[in-house]
């Protein structure tokens, strides 16, 4: 993730964009929202790697395994 993406997620989570210096305060709700956004972005990045394996590999068994892996990664957001 780039610094810009992290800052954008922090803003979406409720962090005050005018108080994003090296010292800032936030509440537990903001931190929870931020961690969920970061985790979702990381899950999707991992799942996209699996999606790429589905398209790059010739064997059906390998492609099916990579596809199932991507599905399971994306399902973790329900946990």
Secondary structure as the mmCIF struct_conf table of DSSP 4:
data_model
#
loop_
_struct_conf.conf_type_id
_struct_conf.id
_struct_conf.beg_label_comp_id
_struct_conf.beg_label_asym_id
_struct_conf.beg_label_seq_id
_struct_conf.end_label_comp_id
_struct_conf.end_label_asym_id
_struct_conf.end_label_seq_id
HELX_RH_AL_P HELX_RH_AL_P1 UNK A 3 UNK A 13
TURN_TY1_P TURN_TY1_P1 UNK A 14 UNK A 14
HELX_RH_3T_P HELX_RH_3T_P1 UNK A 17 UNK A 19
BEND BEND1 UNK A 21 UNK A 23
HELX_RH_AL_P HELX_RH_AL_P2 UNK A 28 UNK A 56
HELX_RH_AL_P HELX_RH_AL_P3 UNK A 60 UNK A 75
HELX_RH_3T_P HELX_RH_3T_P2 UNK A 76 UNK A 78
#
